[in-house]
Amino acid sequence: MDCLSRALRYIRRKKMKSALLLFLFLTINSMVLGTLGIRKVSLRLAEELRKNAESRITLESVDQDCPFRKADMQAIENVPNVNWLNRIAEIQVISTDCIPAAGSEDSEGAFIVHGYDKLENDSPFADKVYRLVEGNYPQSSKEIVISQFLAEYNGIQTGDKITFETVDKGSQEAVVSGLFLSGTEWSQTENVRTVNRIENQIYGTADFVNRLSSKNTFTGVAVYVKDPEQLMDTKEVLEKAYQDRAVTGMTDRNFQKLKMMIGQTGRITFLIFLLTVAAGGLITGLLLAMWMRNRKTEIAVLISLGISKRDILSQMLLEEMIVYSIAFIGAGLAAEFLLPRIINGMAVMQGNDVTPELSAGWMLLVLCTGLAFVVILTGIAIFPYMKKPVKEILSEMEG
Amino acid sequence: MLELKDVSYYYRSQKDRMILDHVSYEFKKGVMYAVLGSSGSGKTTLLSLLAGLDVPVDGTVCAVGEDILKKGLNAHRRDHVSLVFQNYNLIDYLTPVENVKLGGRADAEKLLTQMGIDKMQRKRNVMQLSGGQQQRVAIARALASKAPVLLADEPTGNLDEDTAGEIISIFQKLAHEQEKCVIVVTHSRELAEQADVVLRLKKGKIADDTGIVEN
């Protein structure tokens, strides 16, 4: 009877031991795969967060006569770690076919047009001070969004055109792509100047503002970085370059907050992983040592029957490895079905489209490492009885 | 068949106390031997040396004229000797048939039938068999190897008188009908009386050899 046949019979007939070992291995493997899965997801989230953190440095021109120019924008773009720029421009203009909502004084039909390369990122829309109630944000330099009150006041609908007078007495048309509301329009007092009233704020792109001003200048710029970890370094470079011309600010709160939470999740899961491996290894080792002690007679008898020690060792190793492999498959299935639920239940990761998955490579690594552990623990447990002279074991046994 | 040549044995921690002191003896086939001796006289040590479970400090143990160390102890245990223990030592997760198959490739069913183990008993867990039945299974396992020497350590020690008698009878048949060399270590005078040769171990020597008894 070969070692595999004996191993299979042992597993089948020593039901309690096999079930206990299976349960132990299943628990350990489930926890190991689970924690590794969560850790992997948290690492991926951290990486995604790094890419999409939208950490930025803001530069605001301090002197209206010395705004940022196109060359400045190019220079800023070339600074290391800079990802992209949201250029900001502003101009006070008059419309030839749109009357502003009346304020404290007559400002001859003047509006303030604010320009952003990406309106939804750094304008009051980003902070939800204003919200779009109809249409879309400007997609091109010929589109603008205006107040819903202004639209109603002038009978304008989305898709209609508004003509503005440029600085050099020319004209520029823009299509109304959306309408916005603030919700605080009613709280404005009569003292607010007409041009400053919320209703008379118009939002477009920075390029549209430049067309109105016939210049390539910007009042500010939001500098988005590639790696939020190096935000301070980038800020220092920009401060040094524009210390006389601009006030610098930094927005990094979301990244730091999420980074801390994800880091904490990663550390906790790693701690659970370490504890699982340590406790699992210890319990398995103790159980195996206890069981092997009870099997020393069997070992001695098999040796006395002429069965080699290598064959006996192979049998014992096969028993544990078979049970471990079955448990691993069970744990793999559990991790596949339960892990997504656990991760989706974690508040820190809500809102992120993360599909936890353990690649075949990871699974194989865990399987091989686990099997190696089992081999080592079984080897340690069986070693004293393999080394002990058979005669002594039999003498003890026979009294 | 199996020969001790000037064999000495002592425990390394007690070098001044010889368990076996230059013992020489040749065991022949077709003979049932009983080895008697008080506790600690070296009976089990003698059996272990003959079984290749231990090696002498001095001298050699030869099987079919060859030093068992040269052939290899595993091979000696597999090919030359088979063991029967007082506590039967059956593997508890195997059936009687599977236990017998551990001993060798002989027809396990046939051997168990010869030992009086019926079909129902063969399928049961060995631990559910009576002491006598377990010892029969153990003997069947020893016979499965077809080894020419059967070594038994107190084989009737845990059995009642009737069952012990049956087991002794089996040993006699194995020696006389199957030409096996049966060596039984025992305290039992009843068993010794049934042996062809009685050896007494005393102070590390085989003290008394009564010679082959004609039945």
Boltz contact constraints between the chains, C-beta under 6 A:
constraints:
  - contact:
      token1: [A, 1]
      token2: [B, 101]
      max_distance: 6.0
  - contact:
      token1: [A, 1]
      token2: [B, 102]
      max_distance: 6.0
  - contact:
      token1: [A, 9]
      token2: [B, 93]
      max_distance: 6.0
  - contact:
      token1: [A, 10]
      token2: [B, 93]
      max_distance: 6.0
  - contact:
      token1: [A, 13]
      token2: [B, 93]
      max_distance: 6.0
  - contact:
      token1: [A, 14]
      token2: [B, 93]
      max_distance: 6.0
  - contact:
      token1: [A, 298]
      token2: [B, 91]
      max_distance: 6.0
  - contact:
      token1: [A, 301]
      token2: [B, 89]
      max_distance: 6.0
  - contact:
      token1: [A, 304]
      token2: [B, 83]
      max_distance: 6.0
  - contact:
      token1: [A, 305]
      token2: [B, 102]
      max_distance: 6.0
  - contact:
      token1: [A, 306]
      token2: [B, 74]
      max_distance: 6.0
  - contact:
      token1: [A, 306]
      token2: [B, 77]
      max_distance: 6.0
  - contact:
      token1: [A, 306]
      token2: [B, 78]
      max_distance: 6.0
  - contact:
      token1: [A, 308]
      token2: [B, 74]
      max_distance: 6.0
  - contact:
      token1: [A, 390]
      token2: [B, 53]
      max_distance: 6.0
  - contact:
      token1: [A, 391]
      token2: [B, 48]
      max_distance: 6.0
  - contact:
      token1: [A, 391]
      token2: [B, 53]
      max_distance: 6.0
  - contact:
      token1: [A, 391]
      token2: [B, 54]
      max_distance: 6.0
  - contact:
      token1: [A, 395]
      token2: [B, 44]
      max_distance: 6.0
  - contact:
      token1: [A, 398]
      token2: [B, 86]
      max_distance: 6.0
